[in-house]
Amino acid sequence: MANTMQFDLVSPERSLASLAATAVQIPGADGDMTAMPDHAPTITTLRPGLLKVEAPEGSSEYLVTGGFAQINGDSLSVLAEKAIPVAEVTRAHLDELIEDARASHEAAKGGDDQTIVDDAAKLLADMEALGTHMSL
Amino acid sequence: MPSLKDLKNRIESVKSTRKITKAMQMVAAAKLRRAQESAEASRPYAERFNAVMAGLAASVGGSDSAPKLLRGTGSDDVHLLVVMTAERGLCGGFNANIAKLARAKAEELRGKGKTVKVLTVGKKGRDALKRDLGDLFVGHVDLSEVKRLGYSNAQDIAKDILSRFDGGEFDVATIFYSKFVNVVTQIPTAQQVIPASFEDEAAGDDSGAIFDYEPSEEAILADLLPKGVATAIFSALLENGASEQGARMSAMDNATRNAGEMIDKLTIQFNRSRQAVITNELIEIISGAEAL
């Protein structure tokens, strides 16, 4: 069994990472999932959150928003609308995310679909927790 | 017959024009390299995105539950033409070619009795189309303040287009831009973005794997289709950026060469006139001396 897989992280503006990874934790729309080599082929959309990459050379983290991940048995591509290495994330980035989450929460409140409101509220809480987690 | 002074002034003026065009050419060459780099950097994303979308669209596309962005509204009476051009001129036929293509398409659609609406991106296209299609303009995106094109610019344009689509303002959207082939060749292109079509890429997606989808295929498709519009617009903007600089570079190269030729011609004319004046003076002196 192969113990690494090809991992690619691309955003529209540039390709951020292309390396052999042992495990990648993806913030999927339906919850976090960790993909390891020989994972069943899956396509999942992303929610804003942290993408953690474990590689033999060490691990790295990226803040990703919007997009999707395509998992094949031996490769994993993450296409994110915005992806920033955690080291480069500033409070301003996070504020933007929180602002977006708040806006969608406000917009959802106007509607009558309770699940959407709950989802938006959760996203907002997640984003705020993220800031604490990264001690920004 | 222009006087010697006129000629001299003329030569000086053409020389300074040549300096300007030469400088513009070099600036365009530097910008072209940057534009090409960002166009290349964006390619992997667009390619993979389209490959996945093609797979999704093929499996969901036929059903009635497919999102409106893929299926269309069921009619094609109102067309939105998104004409993307540069903010600046002096780049050869770049802006004119895109405008010409858009104008031809608008005429064709109007001939068929469809309603046409025009959204312009970039000042030059707006100016070029104002006379013929001015009454069809529904909006304008100004990018003159943008130093470096980012994905967020494309997202803003896409958001604008999508909100118009959701508002039922049009049925079909086509973007017009120039595809960059090389410095001397840019192909004006029309690409339909709504309803989305991924036919070209469908053939390339032969990974054969059967994917699990999380959430459902429909939900993913509905989530990704608006992003597809933004991606298409972003690639078009970058292609346009590279094309603009390429077109400007070759136009300015030509202008520099023409200025050089003109200077040579004027210099010969100047020297001849000078010679004629000298000869004239000599004749006058000699004939004056002989008369004594």
HADDOCK unambig.tbl for C-alpha pairs under 7 A between the chains (distance, minus, plus):
assign (segid A and resid 10 and name CA) (segid B and resid 45 and name CA) 5.90 0.50 0.50
assign (segid A and resid 11 and name CA) (segid B and resid 45 and name CA) 6.22 0.50 0.50
assign (segid A and resid 12 and name CA) (segid B and resid 42 and name CA) 5.04 0.50 0.50
assign (segid A and resid 12 and name CA) (segid B and resid 45 and name CA) 5.44 0.50 0.50
assign (segid A and resid 12 and name CA) (segid B and resid 151 and name CA) 6.57 0.50 0.50
assign (segid A and resid 13 and name CA) (segid B and resid 38 and name CA) 6.85 0.50 0.50
assign (segid A and resid 13 and name CA) (segid B and resid 41 and name CA) 6.10 0.50 0.50
assign (segid A and resid 13 and name CA) (segid B and resid 42 and name CA) 5.08 0.50 0.50
assign (segid A and resid 13 and name CA) (segid B and resid 151 and name CA) 6.61 0.50 0.50
assign (segid A and resid 14 and name CA) (segid B and resid 41 and name CA) 4.84 0.50 0.50
assign (segid A and resid 14 and name CA) (segid B and resid 42 and name CA) 5.74 0.50 0.50
assign (segid A and resid 15 and name CA) (segid B and resid 41 and name CA) 6.62 0.50 0.50
assign (segid A and resid 30 and name CA) (segid B and resid 214 and name CA) 6.94 0.50 0.50
assign (segid A and resid 30 and name CA) (segid B and resid 215 and name CA) 6.63 0.50 0.50
assign (segid A and resid 41 and name CA) (segid B and resid 209 and name CA) 6.74 0.50 0.50
assign (segid A and resid 41 and name CA) (segid B and resid 210 and name CA) 6.62 0.50 0.50
assign (segid A and resid 41 and name CA) (segid B and resid 211 and name CA) 4.76 0.50 0.50
assign (segid A and resid 41 and name CA) (segid B and resid 212 and name CA) 6.09 0.50 0.50
assign (segid A and resid 42 and name CA) (segid B and resid 211 and name CA) 4.75 0.50 0.50
assign (segid A and resid 42 and name CA) (segid B and resid 212 and name CA) 4.37 0.50 0.50
assign (segid A and resid 42 and name CA) (segid B and resid 213 and name CA) 5.71 0.50 0.50
assign (segid A and resid 43 and name CA) (segid B and resid 211 and name CA) 6.32 0.50 0.50
assign (segid A and resid 43 and name CA) (segid B and resid 212 and name CA) 6.13 0.50 0.50
assign (segid A and resid 43 and name CA) (segid B and resid 213 and name CA) 5.00 0.50 0.50
assign (segid A and resid 43 and name CA) (segid B and resid 214 and name CA) 6.26 0.50 0.50
assign (segid A and resid 44 and name CA) (segid B and resid 213 and name CA) 5.91 0.50 0.50
assign (segid A and resid 44 and name CA) (segid B and resid 214 and name CA) 4.69 0.50 0.50
assign (segid A and resid 44 and name CA) (segid B and resid 215 and name CA) 6.58 0.50 0.50
assign (segid A and resid 45 and name CA) (segid B and resid 214 and name CA) 6.97 0.50 0.50
assign (segid A and resid 45 and name CA) (segid B and resid 220 and name CA) 6.34 0.50 0.50
assign (segid A and resid 79 and name CA) (segid B and resid 45 and name CA) 6.56 0.50 0.50
